[in-house]
Amino acid sequence: MTTVILIMFAFGILIFIHELGHFIAAKILKIKVLQFSLGFGKEILGKTVNETRYSLCMLPIGGAVRLKGENIEELDLEENSFFGKKWYQRIFVVVMGPVMNYVLAVLIFTFLAYFFGVATFTGEPVIGEILEGKPAYTAGLKSKDRIVSINGQQITTWTQMAEIINSSVDKKLVLEILRGDEKLKIEVTPQKDTNTQRGIIGITPGYEIKKVGLLESLYIGISQPIVLSIYSVKYLFDKLIKLQRPEVAGPVGVVEVLSKSAKSGIESFLYTLGVISAMLGLFNLFPVPILDGGHIFFAFIEGLITKKIPSKKVFEIANMIGLSIVLFLFFFATYSDILRIISKK
């Protein structure tokens, strides 16, 4: 039950904080906000303040904001409507959703760095974590095992060990390990990583926790979402260039990851929430119609051609294309999630 509540909280805060960004920007620009709700479904409590209906709804997952004239079908160009604002003002309203997701990620990563410390790579050939379903997991390797030698060759650093494993795809390796005071020999065969084409056995390096101050924590909090976004864009770009299928997580995969992190403790759960928040912000910035990035793209084009807005027909066609793309990504990611779960069994 606790896990379910945490997952609901995660989805709720991710969506709510996104909508809050749109709400704040609309209020700053004096766009009429018709409704701002916490949750979805039937309204439980509500109050109208200055023409805005504030609602608490039955399903406590996320929230929604409804702006005057936000639908192109209405063609409402009054000063206090969404499309009544200049193109750059509309960009501000739209971009604030993803920005708030990034702000949430920064706050989470800063909080974790300051109160829990930062994991620092030791460089020693000591296993940190074992990834379930990978060769190391199957072979029986465990966290904190120290790799003493591989095929008789003495190992002194993690880099030395990684180089041997990376260059040994489908080749059996005999690992001599030190587990406590006991020496063991374990055979493991590295498998090819689909992203790097190198051998992996599914282990992470050992690390030590270092306490950091507030300024360094803030630097880490800001840099983490940036690094995640750059890596994600580069990964997708490389896959598209090579015409390869990217490994993506859909709703099923996100729930699975959140569930595992919730069971691992609050630190793991918050870290996962920070990563998902940053990725949600990035995804919404993609120039796909119906996403925030699509609205930004159209507004930017409007600024270039100095025409008020594209025609209603253009928006309808673009939204249909965008919806098709999003639905395709949704089903593709869900299909990948299911295959990944089945392969682990």
Sequence and secondary structure as in RCSB ss.txt:
>XXXX:A:sequence
MTTVILIMFAFGILIFIHELGHFIAAKILKIKVLQFSLGFGKEILGKTVNETRYSLCMLPIGGAVRLKGENIEEL
DLEENSFFGKKWYQRIFVVVMGPVMNYVLAVLIFTFLAYFFGVATFTGEPVIGEILEGKPAYTAGLKSKDRIVSI
NGQQITTWTQMAEIINSSVDKKLVLEILRGDEKLKIEVTPQKDTNTQRGIIGITPGYEIKKVGLLESLYIGISQP
IVLSIYSVKYLFDKLIKLQRPEVAGPVGVVEVLSKSAKSGIESFLYTLGVISAMLGLFNLFPVPILDGGHIFFAF
IEGLITKKIPSKKVFEIANMIGLSIVLFLFFFATYSDILRIISKK
>XXXX:A:secstr
 HHHHHHHHHHHHHHHHHHHHHHHHHHHTT  EEEEEEEEEEEEEEEEETTEEEEEEEEEEEEEEEETT SGGG 
  STTSSTTS HHHHHHHHHHHHHHHHHHHHHHHHHHHHHH EEEE  SSBEEEE TTSHHHHHT  TT EEEEE
TTEE  SHHHHHHHHHT TT  EEEEEEETTEEEEEEE  EE TTT SEE SEEE EEEE   HHHHHHHHHHHH
HHHHHHHHHHHHHHHHTT       HHHHHHHHHHHHHH HHHHHHHHHHHHHHHHHHHTSS TTSHHHHHHHHH
HHHHHT S   HHHHHHHHHHHHHHHHHHHHHHHHHHHHHHHHH 
